[in-house]
């Protein structure tokens, strides 16, 4: 208890931290996407705070995440449209295409 109130552990969770780094509003929904697709888009947005730049974290996560997105029935173009709708710029969207290249041919695209 702090000053008569219980602290909210969710406010200190990694999900809470990542949610504050995301571009989408906290109450954002993804019209036209099913729940599984929306959850993948949310996670992708959580990771996009640096425009999905190549680093050890993204090297580990992004190829698998792009594979999960593909399995969920989303093309990279549709994902780019979704991310553009919440404010990602052309360079960040280009990085998504590079990660899709890494997923499909094993090489990081140009």
C-alpha positions as CSV (number, residue, x, y, z in Angstrom):
1,X,0.0,0.0,0.0
2,X,1.2,3.5,-0.8
3,X,-0.6,6.5,0.6
4,X,-3.7,4.4,1.3
5,X,-3.9,2.9,-2.2
6,X,-2.7,-0.4,-3.6
7,X,-0.1,0.0,-6.3
8,X,-1.3,-1.3,-9.7
9,X,1.2,-4.0,-10.7
10,X,0.0,-3.8,-14.3
11,X,1.3,-0.2,-14.4
12,X,4.8,-1.6,-13.9
13,X,4.6,-4.6,-16.2
14,X,6.5,-5.0,-19.4
15,X,3.2,-4.9,-21.3
16,X,2.4,-1.6,-19.7
17,X,5.8,-0.3,-20.5
18,X,5.6,-1.4,-24.1
19,X,2.1,0.0,-24.4
20,X,3.4,3.4,-23.6
21,X,6.0,3.0,-26.4
22,X,3.4,2.0,-29.0
23,X,2.1,4.5,-31.6
24,X,-1.5,3.4,-31.4
25,X,-3.8,4.9,-28.8
26,X,-4.5,2.7,-25.8
27,X,-8.1,2.2,-26.9
28,X,-7.2,1.6,-30.5
29,X,-9.0,-1.2,-32.4
30,X,-8.1,-2.7,-35.7
31,X,-11.3,-2.6,-37.8
32,X,-11.3,-5.4,-40.5
33,X,-8.9,-7.6,-38.6
34,X,-9.8,-10.6,-36.4
35,X,-8.7,-10.9,-32.8
36,X,-5.6,-13.0,-33.5
37,X,-4.5,-10.6,-36.3
38,X,-5.1,-7.5,-34.1
39,X,-3.0,-9.0,-31.3
40,X,-0.1,-9.6,-33.7
41,X,-0.5,-6.0,-35.0
42,X,-0.5,-4.7,-31.4
43,X,2.7,-6.7,-30.7
44,X,4.3,-5.4,-33.9
45,X,3.5,-1.9,-32.9
46,X,5.0,-2.5,-29.5
47,X,8.3,-3.5,-31.1
48,X,8.2,-0.6,-33.6
49,X,9.4,2.2,-31.3
50,X,12.7,2.3,-33.3
51,X,11.1,1.7,-36.7
52,X,12.0,-2.0,-36.6
53,X,15.6,-1.2,-37.1
54,X,18.0,-4.2,-37.2
55,X,19.5,-5.0,-33.9
56,X,20.0,-8.2,-31.7
57,X,16.4,-8.0,-30.3
58,X,14.7,-7.6,-33.7
59,X,17.0,-10.2,-35.3
60,X,15.7,-12.7,-32.7
61,X,12.0,-11.7,-32.8
62,X,11.1,-10.2,-36.2
63,X,11.5,-13.2,-38.6
64,X,9.3,-15.4,-36.3
65,X,6.8,-12.6,-35.8
66,X,6.6,-12.0,-39.6
67,X,6.0,-15.8,-39.9
68,X,3.2,-15.7,-37.4
69,X,1.7,-12.7,-39.2
70,X,1.8,-14.6,-42.5
71,X,0.2,-17.7,-40.9
72,X,-2.6,-15.4,-39.6
73,X,-3.4,-14.5,-43.2
74,X,-1.9,-11.1,-43.4
75,X,0.3,-10.0,-46.3
76,X,3.2,-7.6,-45.6
77,X,1.4,-4.9,-47.7
78,X,-1.7,-5.2,-45.4
79,X,0.5,-5.0,-42.3
80,X,2.2,-1.9,-43.8
81,X,-1.2,-0.3,-44.4
82,X,-2.2,-1.0,-40.8
83,X,1.1,0.5,-39.4
84,X,0.8,3.5,-41.7
85,X,-2.7,4.1,-40.3
86,X,-1.2,4.7,-36.9
87,X,1.6,6.9,-38.0
88,X,4.6,4.9,-39.0
89,X,6.6,6.7,-41.7
90,X,7.9,5.4,-45.1
91,X,11.3,4.4,-43.8
92,X,9.8,2.3,-40.9
93,X,7.4,0.6,-43.3
94,X,10.4,-0.2,-45.6
95,X,12.0,-2.0,-42.7
96,X,9.0,-4.3,-42.4
97,X,9.6,-5.3,-46.1
98,X,13.2,-6.0,-45.2
99,X,12.1,-8.3,-42.3
100,X,9.7,-10.1,-44.7
101,X,12.6,-10.7,-47.0
102,X,14.6,-12.1,-44.1
103,X,11.7,-14.4,-43.3
104,X,11.1,-15.6,-46.9
105,X,14.6,-15.9,-48.3
106,X,16.8,-15.7,-45.2
107,X,18.5,-12.5,-46.2
108,X,17.8,-9.0,-44.9
109,X,16.5,-7.0,-47.9
110,X,17.8,-3.6,-49.0
